[in-house]
Amino acid sequence: MAKNLVLWLIIAAVLLMVFQNFSPTPSGQQVNYSQFVELVQQGQVREVTIDGLQIEGTRMDNSRFETVRPQVPDNKLMDDLLANDVEIVGKEPESQSIWTQLLVAAFPILIIIALFVFFMRQMQGGGGGKGPMSFGKSKARLMSEDQIKTTFNDVAGVDEAKEDVKEIVDFLRDPTKFQRLGGHIPKGVLMVGPPGTGKTLLAKAIAGEAKVPFFSISGSDFVEMFVGVGASRVRDMFEQAKKQSPCIIFIDEIDAVGRHRGGGMGGGHDEREQTLNALLVEMDGFEGTEGVIVIAATNRPDVLDQALLRPGRFDRQVVVGLPDIIGREQILKVHMKQVPLADGIDPRVIARGTPGFSGADLANLINEAALFAARRNQRLVSMEELELAKDKIMMGAERKSMVMSEKEKLNTAYHESGHAIIGRLMPEHDPVYKVSIIPRGRALGVTMFLPEEDKYSHSKRFLISSICSLFGGRIAEELTLGFDGVTTGASNDIKRATELARNMVTRWGLSEKLGPLLYGSDQDDPMAQGQQNALSPDTAKRIDEEVRSIIDSCYEKARQLLEENRPTLDLMADSLMRYETIDRYMIDDIMEGKSPRPPKGWSDNTPSGGASASSDEAEPAPGSDSDDGRQSGGVGRPAGEH
């Protein structure tokens, strides 16, 4: 756009100069014809030059003037000039060259042609592939080697993945190193991992380390409403890449075009399958693509077509998983370089308290902490802001403006206390991190459990303990309000407990009566949902009975523990009514039967909930009333569920 603007400005300046040359410039005083005739008759004119109707003259005092003769005959003018001894000079009319005449005659036609070309280029995208007539052109964005500043130093927490792709960098730098031994570098690398783990960043770092051009495109950019557009864009993208070889093509979210063919969705020759066929041919067909490496990213490798994953295409899969505690510490150090930090901040402490966080989550944590510090007009980010940011991400934003009656708050306090006490008493349960009756996100209250270390599998004892703690809130309401006073706040707890018990029986083989068998289809496969009823009535009945047995056993176990620890339940509920939020150190005091120590910065004059920072933002609480797949977890009372 800037180049076009400069070009048009230059053209306008040239045209202005040309027109200025065509237009005559006055060289003396302008007088009307009557004044000129009077000057001649008075003998004040010494010389005149006549050029058609234009008359230039010189007075006796050498001053010059100009006038224009009217287009009427004036035969007496020559007599007056001669009678007053005026020197008369004639001027031969100028004749324009043939080139000047052609330029003037063709100028309007040239303007029309230029406008036509300009609008056609705009319709075709102006060279950028964004016009309505450019739907067959690739939408891949090209970044030259000078534009990519990302290196492996900017990627942390995925050391194994970096090792897997370093030889690609070596090949792009020195291909002969592998070709001497007859080796071939993988043509395609598929990066697999949960969202936010750094797949795109790692691909960009490969291009930055290798110093080669980098084409970036999303899988959804291939598919349009026009038939054949996706295949055309694939071919055009590889044609551009071959011209820039060696280079890297990065396709993000490739599952948008790389799903299994023949799934019965849209017929056998729909647009998506044509796009996939074109991609398969370009990656490994008759024509070679030497020096072009395709890197793709997805978090759904199970839905990709097998032809896409075979050797010769995406023949290497790099798993970019969630970072462990060492990886989280490295990621935090990278992001902490961008913000001013106060003294005494230890990334290892934050990494230990954020199990299951991805790289994007950790970057968001540092950003939220910086926003908290900015709201408080602080110049440095302290550990307190980092803790507030972690609570906001894990439990949701506080909603202190939400007005709750004292009865509702007391009921919520008993509900959350029931969760916390059962979680502390059951074996192998994650430790209680924090309990709050301040509404957060969509929950009226939150009990947050935080594992002390990363977990990759769970035992049957842990699952039973989790079901017991989920029912702790409902049982606490029964003990204090009676069965008729139980509220709808446990709806999400019941849902999660039922899912755990049913998965124990049907998927994980943790039922002694039904054994290690998979009953029904995989719940994560949307194409197999219709097979859920492929069970005999007798087997379905036995599954329901076993699920009910697990639920009843856990329910009675949790009831027994709360009845035995009723004084502790009352003490924790009273503490929550006073402080609104209690941490694990206060919970330790309560479990020992002592009054909890006040939170940091608390005084009797502090308003209720003053120990926690307020926030005006609202967001879902991933660790409370919805399961986001993290290894940390929590339970709460969802608002508005009936």
C-alpha positions as CSV (number, residue, x, y, z in Angstrom):
1,M,0.0,0.0,0.0
2,A,2.9,2.4,0.8
3,K,4.6,1.5,-2.5
4,N,1.4,2.3,-4.5
5,L,0.9,5.5,-2.7
6,V,4.5,6.7,-3.4
7,L,4.1,5.7,-7.1
8,W,0.9,7.7,-7.5
9,L,2.5,10.7,-5.7
10,I,5.4,10.6,-8.2
11,I,3.0,10.4,-11.2
12,A,1.0,13.4,-9.8
13,A,4.2,15.4,-9.4
14,V,5.3,14.7,-13.0
15,L,1.9,15.6,-14.4
16,L,1.9,18.8,-12.5
17,M,5.3,19.8,-13.9
18,V,4.1,19.0,-17.4
19,F,1.0,21.2,-17.1
20,Q,3.0,24.0,-15.6
21,N,5.3,23.9,-18.7
22,F,2.3,24.0,-21.0
23,S,0.8,27.0,-19.3
24,P,2.5,30.4,-20.1
25,T,3.8,32.5,-17.2
26,P,3.1,36.2,-17.3
27,S,6.2,38.4,-17.8
28,G,4.9,41.9,-17.1
29,Q,2.0,44.1,-15.8
30,Q,-1.4,43.1,-17.1
31,V,-3.4,46.0,-18.7
32,N,-6.6,46.0,-20.6
33,Y,-6.8,46.7,-24.3
34,S,-8.3,50.2,-23.8
35,Q,-5.4,51.2,-21.6
36,F,-3.0,49.8,-24.2
37,V,-4.5,51.9,-27.0
38,E,-4.4,55.0,-24.8
39,L,-0.7,54.4,-24.0
40,V,0.1,54.1,-27.7
41,Q,-1.8,57.3,-28.6
42,Q,0.0,59.2,-25.8
43,G,3.4,58.1,-27.1
44,Q,4.3,56.1,-24.0
45,V,5.0,52.8,-25.8
46,R,8.4,52.1,-27.4
47,E,8.1,48.5,-28.6
48,V,5.4,45.8,-29.0
49,T,5.6,42.1,-29.8
50,I,2.4,40.7,-31.4
51,D,1.7,37.0,-31.1
52,G,-1.8,36.4,-32.3
53,L,-4.1,38.0,-29.8
54,Q,-1.3,38.2,-27.2
55,I,0.5,41.6,-27.2
56,E,3.6,42.2,-25.1
57,G,5.1,45.7,-24.9
58,T,7.7,48.0,-23.4
59,R,7.1,51.5,-22.2
60,M,9.5,54.4,-22.6
61,D,10.7,53.9,-19.0
62,N,11.6,50.2,-19.9
63,S,8.7,48.8,-17.9
64,R,7.0,45.8,-19.5
65,F,3.3,45.1,-19.8
66,E,0.9,42.6,-21.4
67,T,-2.5,42.7,-22.9
68,V,-4.9,40.6,-25.0
69,R,-6.5,42.0,-28.2
70,P,-10.3,41.3,-28.5
71,Q,-11.3,38.9,-31.2
72,V,-12.7,41.8,-33.4
73,P,-11.0,43.5,-36.3
74,D,-9.0,46.6,-35.4
75,N,-7.4,47.9,-38.6
76,K,-6.5,51.2,-37.0
77,L,-4.1,49.6,-34.5
78,M,-1.3,49.3,-37.0
79,D,-1.8,52.9,-38.1
80,D,-1.6,54.2,-34.5
81,L,1.6,52.1,-33.8
82,L,3.3,53.4,-36.9
83,A,2.1,57.0,-36.3
84,N,3.6,57.0,-32.8
85,D,7.0,55.5,-33.9
86,V,6.4,52.2,-32.0
87,E,8.7,49.4,-33.0
88,I,6.6,46.4,-34.1
89,V,8.1,42.9,-33.7
90,G,6.3,39.8,-35.1
91,K,6.5,36.3,-33.6
92,E,6.4,33.1,-35.5
93,P,3.7,30.7,-34.2
94,E,5.2,27.7,-32.3
95,S,4.5,24.2,-33.7
96,Q,4.3,21.2,-31.3
97,S,6.4,18.1,-32.1
98,I,4.7,15.0,-33.2
99,W,5.6,13.2,-29.9
100,T,4.1,16.0,-27.9
101,Q,0.9,15.8,-29.9
102,L,0.8,12.0,-29.5
103,L,1.3,12.3,-25.8
104,V,-1.4,14.9,-25.3
105,A,-3.8,12.8,-27.5
106,A,-3.0,9.5,-25.8
107,F,-3.0,10.8,-22.3
108,P,-6.7,10.1,-21.5
109,I,-6.4,6.6,-22.9
110,L,-3.3,5.9,-20.8
111,I,-5.2,7.0,-17.7
112,I,-8.1,4.6,-18.5
113,I,-5.7,1.7,-19.0
114,A,-3.8,2.4,-15.8
115,L,-7.1,2.5,-13.8
116,F,-8.2,-0.8,-15.4
117,V,-4.9,-2.5,-14.5
118,F,-5.1,-1.1,-11.0
119,F,-8.6,-2.4,-10.3
120,M,-7.8,-5.8,-11.8
121,R,-4.8,-6.1,-9.5
122,Q,-7.0,-5.2,-6.6
123,M,-9.5,-7.9,-7.5
124,Q,-6.7,-10.4,-7.8
125,G,-5.5,-9.5,-4.3
126,G,-2.9,-6.9,-5.2
127,G,-0.2,-9.6,-5.1
128,G,-1.1,-10.6,-1.6
129,G,-3.7,-13.2,-2.3
130,K,-6.6,-11.4,-0.7
131,G,-8.8,-10.4,-3.6
132,P,-12.1,-12.0,-4.7
133,M,-10.4,-13.3,-7.9
134,S,-7.5,-14.9,-6.1
135,F,-9.4,-17.8,-4.3
136,G,-7.1,-20.3,-6.0
137,K,-3.9,-18.7,-4.7
138,S,-2.2,-19.9,-1.5
139,K,-2.8,-17.9,1.6
140,A,0.5,-19.0,3.2
141,R,2.3,-16.1,4.8
142,L,6.0,-16.0,3.9
143,M,8.5,-14.9,6.5
144,S,12.1,-14.5,5.2
145,E,15.1,-15.6,7.2
146,D,15.7,-12.1,8.4
147,Q,12.2,-11.7,9.8
148,I,12.4,-14.7,12.1
149,K,14.1,-13.9,15.4
150,T,12.9,-16.9,17.3
151,T,15.6,-19.5,18.2
152,F,15.8,-22.6,20.4
153,N,16.8,-20.3,23.3
154,D,13.2,-19.0,23.3
155,V,11.7,-22.5,23.6
156,A,11.8,-24.1,27.0
157,G,10.3,-27.1,28.7
158,V,10.4,-29.4,25.6
159,D,14.0,-30.5,25.5
160,E,13.1,-34.0,24.0
161,A,11.2,-32.3,21.2
162,K,14.0,-29.9,20.5
163,E,16.4,-32.8,20.2
164,D,14.2,-34.6,17.7
165,V,14.1,-31.6,15.4
166,K,17.7,-30.4,15.7
167,E,18.8,-32.7,12.8
168,I,16.3,-31.0,10.6
169,V,18.2,-27.8,11.3
170,D,21.5,-29.5,10.5
171,F,20.1,-30.8,7.2
172,L,18.9,-27.4,6.2
173,R,22.2,-25.9,7.0
174,D,24.4,-28.6,5.4
175,P,22.4,-31.1,3.3
176,T,25.5,-32.9,2.0
177,K,26.3,-34.1,5.5
178,F,23.4,-36.6,5.2
179,Q,23.5,-37.1,1.5
180,R,27.1,-38.5,1.5
181,L,25.8,-41.5,3.5
182,G,22.7,-41.9,1.4
183,G,20.4,-40.7,4.1
184,H,17.3,-38.7,3.6
185,I,15.9,-36.2,6.0
186,P,12.2,-36.7,6.9
187,K,10.0,-34.8,4.5
188,G,7.3,-34.1,7.1
189,V,7.3,-33.7,10.9
190,L,4.0,-33.9,12.8
191,M,4.0,-32.1,16.1
192,V,1.5,-33.6,18.5
193,G,0.5,-32.2,21.9
194,P,-2.2,-30.5,23.9
195,P,-3.1,-26.8,23.1
196,G,-0.6,-24.2,24.3
197,T,2.4,-26.4,24.6
198,G,4.5,-24.5,22.1
199,K,4.2,-26.4,18.8
200,T,4.0,-23.3,16.7
201,L,6.8,-21.7,18.6
202,L,9.0,-24.7,18.1
203,A,8.4,-24.7,14.3
204,K,9.3,-21.1,14.1
205,A,12.4,-21.7,16.1
206,I,13.5,-24.4,13.6
207,A,13.2,-21.8,10.8
208,G,15.0,-19.2,12.9
209,E,17.9,-21.6,13.7
210,A,18.2,-22.8,10.1
211,K,17.9,-19.3,8.6
212,V,15.5,-20.4,5.8
213,P,12.2,-18.9,4.6
214,F,9.2,-20.0,6.6
215,F,5.7,-20.4,5.1
216,S,2.9,-20.4,7.7
217,I,-0.7,-21.4,7.0
218,S,-3.7,-22.8,8.9
219,G,-5.5,-26.0,7.9
220,S,-8.8,-24.0,7.7
221,D,-7.3,-21.6,5.1
222,F,-7.4,-24.3,2.4
223,V,-11.1,-25.0,2.4
224,E,-13.6,-22.5,0.9
225,M,-17.1,-22.7,-0.5
226,F,-15.8,-23.1,-4.1
227,V,-15.0,-26.7,-5.3
228,G,-11.4,-27.3,-6.0
229,V,-10.1,-24.2,-4.2
230,G,-8.3,-26.2,-1.5
231,A,-6.4,-28.4,-3.9
232,S,-5.4,-25.4,-6.0
233,R,-4.1,-23.6,-2.9
234,V,-2.1,-26.7,-1.9
235,R,-0.4,-26.8,-5.4
236,D,0.2,-23.1,-5.4
237,M,1.8,-23.2,-1.9
238,F,4.2,-26.0,-2.9
239,E,5.1,-24.1,-6.1
240,Q,6.0,-21.1,-4.1
241,A,7.9,-23.2,-1.6
242,K,10.0,-24.8,-4.4
243,K,11.1,-21.4,-5.6
244,Q,12.3,-20.6,-2.1
245,S,13.9,-24.0,-1.5
246,P,15.3,-24.9,1.0
247,C,12.4,-23.7,3.2
248,I,9.9,-24.8,5.8
249,I,6.1,-25.1,5.3
250,F,4.2,-25.0,8.6
251,I,0.5,-26.1,8.6
252,D,-1.2,-25.4,11.9
253,E,-4.3,-27.4,12.9
254,I,-3.8,-29.9,10.0
255,D,-6.7,-32.0,11.3
256,A,-9.0,-29.5,9.5
257,V,-8.0,-31.0,6.2
258,G,-6.3,-34.2,7.1
259,R,-9.1,-36.3,8.7
260,H,-9.9,-39.8,7.7
261,R,-11.3,-40.2,4.2
262,G,-14.5,-42.0,3.6
263,G,-16.1,-41.3,6.9
264,G,-19.5,-40.8,5.4
265,M,-19.5,-37.1,5.9
266,G,-20.2,-35.2,2.6
267,G,-19.7,-38.1,0.2
268,G,-16.5,-39.7,-1.1
269,H,-15.3,-36.7,-3.2
270,D,-16.0,-33.7,-1.0
271,E,-13.9,-30.6,-1.0
272,R,-11.9,-31.6,2.1
273,E,-10.9,-34.9,0.6
274,Q,-9.8,-33.3,-2.6
275,T,-7.6,-31.0,-0.6
276,L,-6.1,-33.9,1.4
277,N,-5.4,-35.8,-1.9
278,A,-3.6,-32.9,-3.3
279,L,-1.5,-32.6,-0.1
280,L,-0.6,-36.3,-0.2
281,V,0.5,-36.0,-3.8
282,E,2.6,-32.9,-3.2
283,M,4.3,-34.4,-0.2
284,D,5.3,-37.7,-1.9
285,G,4.3,-38.0,-5.5
286,F,6.1,-38.3,-8.8
287,E,7.5,-34.8,-8.5
288,G,10.1,-34.4,-5.8
289,T,10.1,-31.6,-3.2
290,E,13.7,-31.6,-2.3
291,G,14.6,-29.0,0.3
292,V,11.0,-28.4,1.3
293,I,10.2,-29.7,4.8
294,V,6.6,-29.7,5.9
295,I,5.9,-29.3,9.7
296,A,2.3,-29.7,10.9
297,A,0.8,-29.3,14.3
298,T,-2.4,-30.9,15.8
299,N,-3.8,-31.9,19.1
300,R,-6.0,-34.6,17.4
301,P,-3.6,-37.1,15.8
302,D,-6.1,-39.9,16.2
303,V,-8.4,-38.4,13.5
304,L,-5.7,-38.0,10.8
305,D,-5.7,-40.2,7.7
306,Q,-3.2,-43.1,7.7
307,A,-1.9,-42.2,4.3
308,L,-0.8,-38.9,5.8
309,L,1.2,-40.5,8.5
310,R,3.1,-43.1,6.5
311,P,6.9,-42.9,5.9
312,G,7.6,-40.5,3.1
313,R,5.1,-37.9,4.3
314,F,4.7,-37.2,8.0
315,D,7.1,-40.0,8.8
316,R,8.2,-38.5,12.1
317,Q,6.0,-37.6,15.1
318,V,7.3,-35.2,17.7
319,V,5.3,-35.2,21.0
320,V,5.2,-31.8,22.5
321,G,3.6,-32.6,25.9
322,L,2.8,-30.7,29.0
323,P,6.0,-29.7,30.8
324,D,7.1,-31.3,34.1
325,I,8.3,-29.2,37.1
326,I,11.7,-28.6,35.5
327,G,10.2,-27.6,32.2
328,R,7.7,-25.3,33.9
329,E,10.6,-23.6,35.8
330,Q,12.5,-23.0,32.5
331,I,9.4,-21.6,30.8
332,L,8.8,-19.3,33.7
333,K,12.3,-18.0,33.5
334,V,11.8,-17.2,29.8
335,H,8.6,-15.2,30.5
336,M,9.9,-13.6,33.6
337,K,12.6,-11.8,31.6
338,Q,9.8,-9.6,30.1
339,V,8.6,-8.1,33.4
340,P,10.3,-6.4,36.3
341,L,10.4,-8.7,39.3
342,A,10.8,-7.9,43.0
343,D,13.5,-9.7,45.1
344,G,12.8,-13.1,46.5
345,I,10.8,-14.6,43.6
346,D,11.7,-18.3,43.1
347,P,10.5,-19.8,39.8
348,R,10.8,-23.3,41.3
349,V,8.1,-22.5,43.9
350,I,5.7,-21.3,41.3
351,A,6.5,-24.3,39.1
352,R,5.8,-26.7,42.0
353,G,2.4,-25.1,42.5
354,T,1.3,-25.2,38.8
355,P,1.1,-28.9,37.8
356,G,-0.6,-29.5,34.5
357,F,0.0,-26.0,33.3
358,S,1.0,-25.6,29.6
359,G,3.5,-23.0,28.3
360,A,0.6,-20.7,27.3
361,D,-0.9,-21.0,30.8
362,L,2.4,-20.0,32.4
363,A,2.7,-17.1,30.0
364,N,-0.8,-16.0,31.0
365,L,0.1,-16.4,34.7
366,I,3.0,-13.9,34.3
367,N,0.9,-11.5,32.3
368,E,-2.0,-11.6,34.9
369,A,0.5,-11.0,37.7
370,A,1.9,-7.9,35.8
371,L,-1.7,-6.7,35.4
372,F,-2.4,-7.1,39.1
373,A,0.8,-5.1,39.9
374,A,-0.2,-2.4,37.5
375,R,-3.6,-2.0,39.1
376,R,-1.9,-1.5,42.4
377,N,0.4,1.1,40.9
378,Q,3.5,-1.0,41.7
379,R,6.7,-0.9,39.8
380,L,7.7,-4.5,40.5
381,V,5.8,-7.8,40.4
382,S,6.0,-9.5,43.7
383,M,5.2,-13.1,44.9
384,E,1.8,-11.9,46.1
385,E,0.7,-10.9,42.6
386,L,1.9,-14.2,41.2
387,E,-0.2,-16.1,43.8
388,L,-3.2,-14.0,43.0
389,A,-2.7,-14.7,39.3
390,K,-2.4,-18.4,39.9
391,D,-5.6,-18.4,42.0
392,K,-7.4,-16.5,39.3
393,I,-6.4,-19.0,36.5
394,M,-7.0,-22.1,38.6
395,M,-10.2,-21.1,40.4
396,G,-11.6,-18.2,38.4
397,A,-11.9,-14.5,39.0
398,E,-13.4,-13.3,42.3
399,R,-16.9,-11.8,42.1
400,K,-17.2,-9.9,45.3
401,S,-20.0,-7.7,43.9
402,M,-22.3,-10.8,43.9
403,V,-24.6,-10.4,46.9
404,M,-25.3,-13.5,48.9
405,S,-27.5,-13.8,52.0
406,E,-26.0,-15.0,55.3
407,K,-28.0,-18.2,55.0
408,E,-26.6,-18.9,51.5
409,K,-23.1,-18.1,52.6
410,L,-23.3,-20.4,55.7
411,N,-24.6,-23.2,53.5
412,T,-21.8,-22.7,51.0
413,A,-19.3,-22.6,53.9
414,Y,-20.5,-26.0,55.2
415,H,-20.5,-27.4,51.6
416,E,-16.9,-26.4,50.9
417,S,-15.8,-27.5,54.4
418,G,-17.2,-31.0,53.7
419,H,-15.1,-31.2,50.5
420,A,-12.0,-30.1,52.3
421,I,-12.3,-32.4,55.3
422,I,-13.0,-35.5,53.3
423,G,-10.1,-34.6,51.0
424,R,-7.8,-34.4,54.0
425,L,-8.9,-37.6,55.6
426,M,-9.0,-39.9,52.6
427,P,-5.9,-41.8,51.6
428,E,-3.8,-40.8,48.5
429,H,-6.0,-37.7,47.9
430,D,-4.4,-34.5,46.6
431,P,-3.7,-32.0,49.4
432,V,-6.1,-29.2,49.9
433,Y,-4.6,-26.0,48.5
434,K,-7.3,-23.4,49.3
435,V,-10.9,-23.1,50.3
436,S,-13.0,-20.1,49.5
437,I,-16.7,-19.0,49.7
438,I,-16.1,-16.0,47.6
439,P,-17.9,-16.5,44.3
440,R,-15.4,-17.2,41.6
441,G,-16.2,-17.6,37.9
442,R,-19.4,-19.6,37.7
443,A,-19.1,-21.2,41.2
444,L,-20.5,-19.9,44.5
445,G,-17.6,-21.5,46.3
446,V,-14.4,-23.3,45.5
447,T,-12.3,-26.0,47.2
448,M,-9.0,-26.4,45.4
449,F,-6.9,-29.5,45.6
450,L,-3.3,-29.3,44.3
451,P,-1.0,-32.3,43.9
452,E,2.5,-32.1,45.3
453,E,4.0,-33.6,42.2
454,D,3.2,-34.4,38.6
455,K,0.9,-37.4,38.2
456,Y,0.5,-39.4,35.0
457,S,-1.8,-42.2,36.3
458,H,-4.2,-42.7,39.2
459,S,-4.8,-45.7,41.4
460,K,-8.2,-47.2,42.4
461,R,-7.7,-45.9,45.9
462,F,-7.2,-42.3,44.6
463,L,-10.4,-42.6,42.5
464,I,-12.4,-43.8,45.4
465,S,-11.0,-41.0,47.6
466,S,-12.0,-38.5,44.8
467,I,-15.5,-39.7,44.7
468,C,-15.8,-39.5,48.5
469,S,-14.6,-35.9,48.5
470,L,-17.0,-35.0,45.7
471,F,-19.9,-36.1,47.9
472,G,-18.5,-34.3,51.0
473,G,-20.3,-31.1,50.2
474,R,-23.7,-32.7,49.8
475,I,-23.3,-34.7,53.0
476,A,-22.3,-31.6,54.9
477,E,-25.5,-30.0,53.8
478,E,-27.5,-33.0,54.9
479,L,-25.9,-33.0,58.4
480,T,-26.7,-29.3,58.9
481,L,-29.9,-28.7,57.0
482,G,-31.5,-32.1,56.9
483,F,-32.4,-34.0,53.7
484,D,-35.2,-31.6,52.9
485,G,-32.8,-28.6,53.1
486,V,-30.2,-30.0,50.6
487,T,-29.7,-27.6,47.7
488,T,-28.9,-28.0,44.0
489,G,-25.3,-26.9,44.6
490,A,-24.0,-30.5,44.4
491,S,-25.2,-31.1,40.8
492,N,-21.8,-30.8,39.3
493,D,-20.3,-33.0,42.1
494,I,-22.8,-35.7,41.4
495,K,-22.1,-35.6,37.7
496,R,-18.4,-35.9,38.1
497,A,-18.7,-38.7,40.7
498,T,-21.0,-40.7,38.5
499,E,-18.6,-40.3,35.5
500,L,-15.6,-41.5,37.6
501,A,-17.5,-44.5,38.9
502,R,-18.8,-45.5,35.4
503,N,-15.4,-45.1,33.9
504,M,-13.9,-47.3,36.6
505,V,-16.4,-50.1,35.6
506,T,-16.6,-49.7,31.8
507,R,-13.2,-48.3,30.7
508,W,-10.5,-48.8,33.4
509,G,-11.3,-52.4,34.5
510,L,-11.4,-51.5,38.2
511,S,-14.5,-53.6,39.0
512,E,-13.9,-57.0,40.5
513,K,-17.2,-58.3,39.3
514,L,-17.1,-57.2,35.7
515,G,-13.3,-57.5,35.2
516,P,-10.9,-55.8,32.9
517,L,-13.1,-55.4,29.8
518,L,-14.1,-52.4,27.7
519,Y,-17.9,-52.1,27.8
520,G,-19.4,-50.0,25.0
521,S,-17.3,-47.8,22.7
522,D,-14.8,-45.2,23.5
523,Q,-16.5,-42.1,24.8
524,D,-13.9,-39.8,23.2
525,D,-14.8,-41.1,19.7
526,P,-17.7,-39.0,18.4
527,M,-18.2,-41.4,15.4
528,A,-18.9,-44.3,17.8
529,Q,-21.5,-42.7,20.0
530,G,-24.2,-44.8,18.4
531,Q,-22.5,-48.0,19.6
532,Q,-23.0,-47.2,23.3
533,N,-26.1,-49.4,23.4
534,A,-24.2,-52.4,21.9
535,L,-24.5,-54.2,25.3
536,S,-26.9,-57.0,26.3
537,P,-29.6,-55.9,28.7
538,D,-28.1,-58.2,31.4
539,T,-24.6,-56.7,31.0
540,A,-26.0,-53.1,31.1
541,K,-27.9,-54.0,34.3
542,R,-24.8,-55.4,35.9
543,I,-22.9,-52.2,35.0
544,D,-25.5,-50.0,36.6
545,E,-25.5,-52.2,39.7
546,E,-21.8,-52.0,40.0
547,V,-21.7,-48.2,39.5
548,R,-24.4,-47.8,42.1
549,S,-22.5,-50.0,44.5
550,I,-19.3,-47.9,44.2
551,I,-21.4,-44.6,44.7
552,D,-23.2,-46.0,47.7
553,S,-20.0,-47.2,49.3
554,C,-18.2,-43.9,48.8
555,Y,-21.3,-42.0,50.0
556,E,-21.5,-43.9,53.3
557,K,-17.7,-43.7,53.8
558,A,-17.9,-39.9,53.4
559,R,-20.9,-39.6,55.7
560,Q,-19.2,-41.6,58.4
561,L,-16.1,-39.5,58.3
562,L,-18.0,-36.2,58.5
563,E,-20.2,-37.5,61.4
564,E,-17.0,-38.4,63.3
565,N,-15.5,-35.0,62.6
566,R,-18.5,-32.8,63.1
567,P,-16.7,-30.3,65.5
568,T,-14.0,-29.9,62.8
569,L,-16.7,-29.2,60.2
570,D,-18.3,-26.5,62.4
571,L,-15.0,-24.9,63.1
572,M,-14.0,-24.8,59.4
573,A,-17.4,-23.3,58.5
574,D,-17.1,-20.6,61.1
575,S,-13.6,-19.8,59.9
576,L,-14.8,-19.5,56.3
577,M,-17.7,-17.2,57.4
578,R,-15.1,-14.9,59.1
579,Y,-12.2,-15.0,56.6
580,E,-14.0,-16.1,53.5
581,T,-10.8,-17.7,52.2
582,I,-8.5,-20.1,54.1
583,D,-5.3,-21.7,53.0
584,R,-3.6,-25.0,53.7
585,Y,-1.8,-23.6,56.9
586,M,-5.1,-22.5,58.3
587,I,-6.6,-25.9,57.4
588,D,-3.8,-27.6,59.3
589,D,-4.8,-25.7,62.4
590,I,-8.4,-26.5,62.0
591,M,-7.8,-30.2,61.5
592,E,-5.8,-30.2,64.8
593,G,-8.8,-28.7,66.6
594,K,-7.3,-25.2,67.0
595,S,-8.5,-21.9,65.9
596,P,-6.8,-21.0,62.6
597,R,-4.1,-18.4,62.4
598,P,-5.3,-15.2,60.7
599,P,-4.3,-14.7,57.0
600,K,-1.4,-12.4,56.3
601,G,-2.4,-8.7,56.6
602,W,-5.6,-9.6,58.5
603,S,-6.9,-7.4,61.4
604,D,-10.2,-7.2,63.2
605,N,-10.9,-3.9,61.3
606,T,-10.3,-5.6,57.9
607,P,-13.5,-6.0,56.0
608,S,-14.7,-9.5,55.2
609,G,-12.6,-11.1,52.5
610,G,-9.9,-8.4,52.8
611,A,-7.1,-10.9,52.7
612,S,-7.8,-11.6,49.0
613,A,-7.4,-9.2,46.1
614,S,-10.6,-8.4,44.3
615,S,-11.0,-8.6,40.6
616,D,-13.6,-7.1,38.3
617,E,-13.1,-9.8,35.6
618,A,-15.2,-12.9,35.3
619,E,-14.2,-16.2,33.6
620,P,-14.9,-19.9,33.9
621,A,-13.3,-21.7,36.8
622,P,-11.4,-24.5,35.2
623,G,-10.4,-26.2,38.5
624,S,-13.7,-25.8,40.3
625,D,-17.0,-26.8,38.6
626,S,-15.6,-28.0,35.3
627,D,-12.8,-30.4,34.5
628,D,-10.2,-28.9,32.1
629,G,-7.9,-31.9,32.1
630,R,-5.3,-30.5,34.4
631,Q,-3.9,-32.8,37.1
632,S,-4.9,-30.3,39.7
633,G,-8.6,-30.3,40.6
634,G,-11.2,-28.9,42.8
635,V,-14.9,-29.0,43.7
636,G,-17.4,-26.2,44.2
637,R,-21.0,-25.1,44.2
638,P,-22.0,-24.0,40.6
639,A,-24.2,-21.0,40.6
640,G,-27.6,-21.2,39.0
641,E,-27.8,-25.0,38.5
642,H,-31.1,-26.7,39.3
